[in-house]
Amino acid sequence: MKILVTGSSGQVGTNLCLALIQKGISVLGIDKRENTWTDQIPFMQRDLAIQGMPALAEISAENGEVSNPDLVVHLAANAKVHELVKDPRRAHENATITFNVLEFCRNHQLPIIFSSSREVYGRPNPPTVSEDTTDVFHILSPYAAYKMADEMLVYSYAHCYNLKYLVFRLSNVYGRYDGDLERMTRVIHIFIDQMSRGEPITIFDRSKTIDFTYVDDCINGLMLGIEKLVNGEVANETINLSSGNPTTLFHLAETIAANLSVTPQIIDKPIQPGEISFYVADLTRAKILLGYEPKIPLEEGIKRAVEWVKEWKPRR
């Protein structure tokens, strides 16, 4: 099997590429920046918003092993909701990236796995959120709006061009290769970093309840999707991918503090514009279609994340 992975230098991309390589699958990563975590991933540096996807001849010249790929996994995107509220042009750029990737897939008749987000649900009604409950009138941010637009582009390509796809709605993936605070700030690693240095943390609404997903569970779900889509067993489905177990930001902070053996100093602030206050995924579809079962509870995932931060030595 030969796979192109856009956004290969990010957290999910790095973990996915390494997992694919470990299984003997040929991979070429495409990203606008070099991977700061590892040099083990064959890589083409390219800004997909400006340059578009490379031609197959360019891919062959860069890495002949994937000159005729079987699948594209599209992870590349500008992320972080509140940052894209401040600069919505970066959210708009995501649609350009996705269009360019879809055109590549259409021209070469390649199936695509697209990484969407639980942000497309806006403010859903508890207790759990199924894939059929999206409501465009509840979209809360430019990031979410363009993720929803990206999904609709994927669906339209399926209808018009017979493009096979799987859309995965991810939720707060954390763990290995997620501590690059200069590039991308995520709450778990912000808390780990600040508490480790004895600094106070800021919680934007301590009752905010989110479905945090340990990276191994996310990668397992994506790997199952890749196998099912390539083999023609499952196609043209939108699937939640998360832990299915919610936690409040306050409990998250307490769990991190316990693993660091510190007492958290908390500054409370209201929720930031564009961010949702509740999300717990209904995983029924993932379990039925893919055989997906999340295995890492939050307490174990946070323990692993803290240990990884303590042990990680940056690439030199």
Backbone torsions as a table, in degrees:
resi	resn	phi	psi	omega
1	MET	NA	143.6	-179.0
2	LYS	-128.7	128.7	-171.5
3	ILE	-134.0	134.8	168.9
4	LEU	-96.1	134.7	179.1
5	VAL	-124.5	112.5	174.1
6	THR	-84.1	149.3	-175.7
7	GLY	72.2	33.8	-172.9
8	SER	-73.6	-11.5	-179.5
9	SER	-95.2	-4.0	177.0
10	GLY	-81.5	-178.2	-176.8
11	GLN	-63.6	-54.8	-179.7
12	VAL	-65.1	-42.2	-179.9
13	GLY	-60.6	-43.8	180.0
14	THR	-63.0	-49.0	-179.7
15	ASN	-63.2	-40.6	-179.4
16	LEU	-66.6	-46.7	-178.8
17	CYS	-60.4	-44.0	179.9
18	LEU	-64.6	-37.3	178.2
19	ALA	-66.8	-40.4	178.3
20	LEU	-64.9	-45.2	179.2
21	ILE	-61.1	-39.6	179.4
22	GLN	-62.1	-29.1	178.1
23	LYS	-86.6	4.1	178.8
24	GLY	82.9	16.9	-180.0
25	ILE	-91.0	135.9	179.0
26	SER	-74.8	130.9	-174.4
27	VAL	-131.8	142.2	165.7
28	LEU	-129.3	120.5	176.8
29	GLY	-90.2	143.3	177.1
30	ILE	-127.5	125.9	-178.2
31	ASP	-157.0	156.9	179.4
32	LYS	-82.1	-7.7	177.1
33	ARG	-133.3	155.8	177.7
34	GLU	-69.7	156.6	178.1
35	ASN	-78.1	121.2	-179.2
36	THR	-86.6	-3.6	-175.4
37	TRP	-98.4	-39.0	-171.6
38	THR	-152.4	154.4	173.4
39	ASP	-110.4	17.8	-176.7
40	GLN	-87.7	-5.5	-176.0
41	ILE	-102.8	118.0	173.1
42	PRO	-54.6	134.3	-162.2
43	PHE	-144.2	140.1	171.8
44	MET	-123.5	121.6	-179.4
45	GLN	-84.9	123.4	-174.0
46	ARG	-162.3	134.2	175.3
47	ASP	-90.8	103.7	-173.0
48	LEU	-69.7	-20.2	177.7
49	ALA	-74.1	-28.4	-176.9
50	ILE	-104.0	-45.7	-173.7
51	GLN	-93.6	-17.0	-174.8
52	GLY	72.9	-176.3	179.0
53	MET	-74.4	147.2	178.0
54	PRO	-70.0	156.1	173.0
55	ALA	-73.0	157.4	179.0
56	LEU	-58.8	-32.7	178.1
57	ALA	-64.1	-38.4	177.3
58	GLU	-66.8	-40.4	179.8
59	ILE	-64.3	-42.2	179.4
60	SER	-63.0	-40.4	179.4
61	ALA	-66.6	-34.9	-178.7
62	GLU	-77.7	-41.2	-175.4
63	ASN	-157.9	92.1	-174.3
64	GLY	-60.4	-20.7	-177.7
65	GLU	-63.6	-26.6	180.0
66	VAL	-118.4	32.9	-178.5
67	SER	-64.0	-26.6	175.7
68	ASN	-126.3	80.4	-174.1
69	PRO	-67.8	156.2	176.7
70	ASP	-94.1	-18.1	-170.1
71	LEU	-164.2	150.3	170.9
72	VAL	-117.1	128.4	171.5
73	VAL	-104.2	114.3	-173.8
74	HIS	-102.1	101.7	179.3
75	LEU	-109.9	-15.9	-171.6
76	ALA	-63.9	129.3	177.4
77	ALA	-172.1	150.6	165.0
78	ASN	-76.1	132.1	-174.5
79	ALA	-124.8	-167.9	-178.1
80	LYS	75.4	100.4	-168.8
81	VAL	-55.4	-52.1	-172.7
82	HIS	-69.8	-25.9	176.4
83	GLU	-69.7	-34.8	178.6
84	LEU	-80.4	-16.7	168.3
85	VAL	-66.2	-40.7	179.4
86	LYS	-71.3	-32.7	-177.7
87	ASP	-133.5	76.9	-174.7
88	PRO	-64.1	-16.3	177.5
89	ARG	-61.4	-30.2	178.5
90	ARG	-70.0	-30.6	174.3
91	ALA	-69.2	-42.2	177.3
92	HIS	-60.7	-36.8	179.5
93	GLU	-59.6	-32.0	179.1
94	ASN	-59.7	-36.8	179.3
95	ALA	-67.2	-37.2	176.8
96	THR	-63.6	-43.3	178.5
97	ILE	-59.8	-48.6	-177.7
98	THR	-64.4	-40.0	176.5
99	PHE	-58.8	-45.6	-179.3
100	ASN	-63.1	-39.2	178.6
101	VAL	-68.2	-41.5	179.4
102	LEU	-64.8	-37.9	177.2
103	GLU	-63.4	-40.1	175.7
104	PHE	-59.8	-46.1	-179.6
105	CYS	-65.4	-39.5	178.6
106	ARG	-64.0	-45.5	-176.8
107	ASN	-65.6	-27.1	-177.2
108	HIS	-114.2	8.2	178.3
109	GLN	50.6	53.5	179.4
110	LEU	-108.5	135.3	173.3
111	PRO	-68.3	156.5	-176.2
112	ILE	-132.3	140.2	166.5
113	ILE	-108.2	123.4	-177.2
114	PHE	-111.5	131.8	179.4
115	SER	-91.7	103.3	175.3
116	SER	-97.7	-160.2	-171.2
117	SER	-145.5	151.9	173.4
118	ARG	-66.4	-11.0	177.8
119	GLU	-62.0	-22.0	-178.0
120	VAL	-66.9	-14.5	179.6
121	TYR	-81.6	-14.9	-179.2
122	GLY	61.6	-122.1	177.7
123	ARG	-106.2	85.9	-178.5
124	PRO	-78.6	164.2	175.9
125	ASN	-87.6	130.9	177.0
126	PRO	-68.5	167.3	13.2
127	PRO	-89.5	-33.9	179.0
128	THR	-129.9	161.5	-173.5
129	VAL	-117.6	118.1	177.1
130	SER	-91.2	165.8	-175.2
131	GLU	-65.1	-18.3	-175.6
132	ASP	-94.4	8.6	-174.1
133	THR	-103.8	14.4	178.4
134	THR	-67.5	145.9	-179.1
135	ASP	-142.0	110.0	-173.8
136	VAL	-60.9	-22.4	179.8
137	PHE	-75.6	-10.1	178.7
138	HIS	-104.7	9.4	175.9
139	ILE	-64.5	130.7	-170.0
140	LEU	-107.6	-9.6	-173.8
141	SER	-151.0	158.2	174.0
142	PRO	-58.6	-38.3	177.7
143	TYR	-57.5	-48.5	-179.7
144	ALA	-65.1	-39.3	-179.0
145	ALA	-61.5	-42.0	-178.5
146	TYR	-77.9	-27.9	171.9
147	LYS	-63.9	-41.0	177.1
148	MET	-66.0	-41.0	176.8
149	ALA	-62.4	-39.9	177.2
150	ASP	-60.8	-44.9	177.4
151	GLU	-57.9	-45.8	-178.3
152	MET	-64.2	-34.3	173.5
153	LEU	-61.3	-45.1	178.4
154	VAL	-59.0	-46.6	-179.2
155	TYR	-62.3	-39.6	-179.2
156	SER	-67.1	-36.7	177.5
157	TYR	-67.2	-32.5	175.8
158	ALA	-64.9	-42.4	-178.7
159	HIS	-71.5	-42.7	-172.8
160	CYS	-85.3	-32.1	-170.7
161	TYR	-125.3	9.5	178.9
162	ASN	59.0	34.3	178.2
163	LEU	-76.8	127.4	178.1
164	LYS	-86.2	139.5	-175.2
165	TYR	-149.5	162.7	159.8
166	LEU	-133.6	132.2	174.0
167	VAL	-107.6	125.8	176.5
168	PHE	-111.1	126.8	175.1
169	ARG	-96.1	104.0	-176.0
170	LEU	-86.0	160.3	-178.5
171	SER	-140.9	107.5	170.5
172	ASN	44.8	63.2	178.8
173	VAL	-74.1	137.1	-179.6
174	TYR	-143.6	163.6	178.2
175	GLY	132.6	-142.0	-176.3
176	ARG	-58.4	148.5	176.4
177	TYR	58.8	42.1	-178.3
178	ASP	-138.4	36.3	-179.1
179	GLY	-123.2	20.6	-178.8
180	ASP	-82.6	80.7	-171.7
181	LEU	-67.8	-23.0	178.3
182	GLU	-73.7	-27.5	-176.3
183	ARG	-97.9	-45.4	-171.3
184	MET	-145.2	116.2	-178.9
185	THR	-97.6	119.5	174.2
186	ARG	-119.6	149.2	-166.0
187	VAL	-59.3	-42.3	-175.8
188	ILE	-62.8	-45.1	-177.8
189	HIS	-78.7	-24.6	170.0
190	ILE	-63.1	-47.7	-179.9
191	PHE	-61.9	-44.5	179.6
192	ILE	-60.3	-45.8	-177.7
193	ASP	-64.1	-47.7	-176.0
194	GLN	-69.8	-42.5	179.2
195	MET	-66.0	-35.8	179.7
196	SER	-62.1	-29.1	-178.3
197	ARG	-98.8	8.8	177.4
198	GLY	74.0	19.9	-178.8
199	GLU	-93.8	154.7	175.0
200	PRO	-71.5	153.7	175.9
201	ILE	-110.6	153.4	177.1
202	THR	-107.4	124.8	176.4
203	ILE	-109.5	119.5	177.4
204	PHE	-89.4	88.3	-177.7
205	ASP	78.3	94.2	-175.4
206	ARG	-68.8	-14.4	177.3
207	SER	-89.6	-5.3	178.1
208	LYS	-54.9	129.0	-172.6
209	THR	-118.6	120.6	-172.1
210	ILE	-134.0	151.9	179.5
211	ASP	-94.0	88.8	179.5
212	PHE	-78.4	139.0	-173.8
213	THR	-121.6	119.8	176.5
214	TYR	-68.1	142.6	-168.8
215	VAL	-59.4	-34.9	-179.5
216	ASP	-63.3	-36.5	176.5
217	ASP	-66.9	-42.6	177.8
218	CYS	-59.9	-47.9	-177.9
219	ILE	-65.6	-37.9	176.9
220	ASN	-60.1	-43.5	178.4
221	GLY	-63.9	-42.7	178.2
222	LEU	-64.1	-40.8	179.2
223	MET	-63.9	-40.3	176.3
224	LEU	-62.3	-41.8	179.2
225	GLY	-64.4	-42.3	177.9
226	ILE	-58.0	-49.1	-178.5
227	GLU	-61.3	-45.9	-177.2
228	LYS	-66.9	-39.2	-178.0
229	LEU	-71.2	-44.6	179.6
230	VAL	-63.0	-38.0	-178.7
231	ASN	-82.8	-0.9	178.7
232	GLY	73.1	18.6	-178.2
233	GLU	-84.8	-33.2	178.7
234	VAL	-140.2	134.4	178.5
235	ALA	-154.6	158.1	174.5
236	ASN	55.9	53.1	179.3
237	GLU	-131.8	148.9	173.0
238	THR	-111.8	127.2	-165.6
239	ILE	-135.5	128.7	170.5
240	ASN	-69.9	140.2	178.5
241	LEU	-137.4	107.2	-178.4
242	SER	-162.8	-164.0	179.3
243	SER	-87.5	-26.8	-176.4
244	GLY	77.9	5.2	-179.3
245	ASN	-126.0	114.8	-174.4
246	PRO	-83.5	160.3	171.0
247	THR	-148.2	149.7	175.4
248	THR	-80.4	159.2	176.8
249	LEU	-62.8	-32.5	178.6
250	PHE	-66.3	-45.6	177.9
251	HIS	-64.8	-36.6	176.0
252	LEU	-58.5	-47.1	179.8
253	ALA	-61.5	-42.3	179.3
254	GLU	-63.1	-39.6	-179.1
255	THR	-66.5	-43.2	177.3
256	ILE	-63.1	-45.3	-179.2
257	ALA	-59.9	-40.8	179.6
258	ALA	-62.5	-38.2	179.8
259	ASN	-72.8	-22.9	178.0
260	LEU	-96.2	-4.9	-177.8
261	SER	58.1	46.2	177.3
262	VAL	-131.1	165.4	172.9
263	THR	-102.1	120.3	-175.1
264	PRO	-70.5	137.9	172.0
265	GLN	-101.5	114.4	-169.1
266	ILE	-111.5	129.8	170.4
267	ILE	-104.8	121.1	-178.8
268	ASP	-92.2	132.6	174.7
269	LYS	-138.3	157.0	177.9
270	PRO	-68.6	159.7	-178.9
271	ILE	-58.3	145.1	-177.2
272	GLN	-79.3	153.0	179.4
273	PRO	-56.9	135.8	175.7
274	GLY	91.5	-12.6	-175.5
275	GLU	-94.4	145.4	179.7
276	ILE	-84.0	160.4	-177.1
277	SER	-110.0	-9.5	-177.9
278	PHE	-153.2	135.5	171.2
279	TYR	-161.8	123.0	170.6
280	VAL	-135.6	122.7	-173.6
281	ALA	-82.2	141.0	165.3
282	ASP	-83.5	118.2	-175.3
283	LEU	-100.8	13.0	-176.7
284	THR	-55.4	-46.6	-176.8
285	ARG	-65.0	-41.6	178.8
286	ALA	-62.8	-39.0	-178.7
287	LYS	-69.9	-42.4	-177.2
288	ILE	-72.5	-47.9	-174.1
289	LEU	-77.7	-36.1	-172.0
290	LEU	-112.3	-15.3	-171.4
291	GLY	74.3	26.1	-176.2
292	TYR	-76.8	132.8	175.2
293	GLU	-140.3	110.1	176.5
294	PRO	-64.2	140.3	-172.8
295	LYS	-119.0	-16.0	-171.9
296	ILE	-108.0	105.5	176.3
297	PRO	-69.5	163.8	-174.5
298	LEU	-56.0	-44.9	-176.0
299	GLU	-59.8	-42.3	178.5
300	GLU	-71.4	-39.2	179.5
301	GLY	-63.7	-42.6	178.8
302	ILE	-65.4	-39.7	176.6
303	LYS	-57.9	-46.2	179.6
304	ARG	-65.6	-40.0	-179.1
305	ALA	-64.3	-43.1	179.1
306	VAL	-64.8	-43.5	178.8
307	GLU	-62.0	-40.4	-179.7
308	TRP	-63.0	-43.5	179.5
309	VAL	-61.5	-41.3	-179.4
310	LYS	-66.3	-35.7	-173.2
311	GLU	-93.7	-19.7	-171.8
312	TRP	-65.0	132.3	172.5
313	LYS	-113.1	119.2	-175.3
314	PRO	-62.6	150.9	176.0
315	ARG	-62.8	135.9	-178.9
316	ARG	-106.8	NA	NA
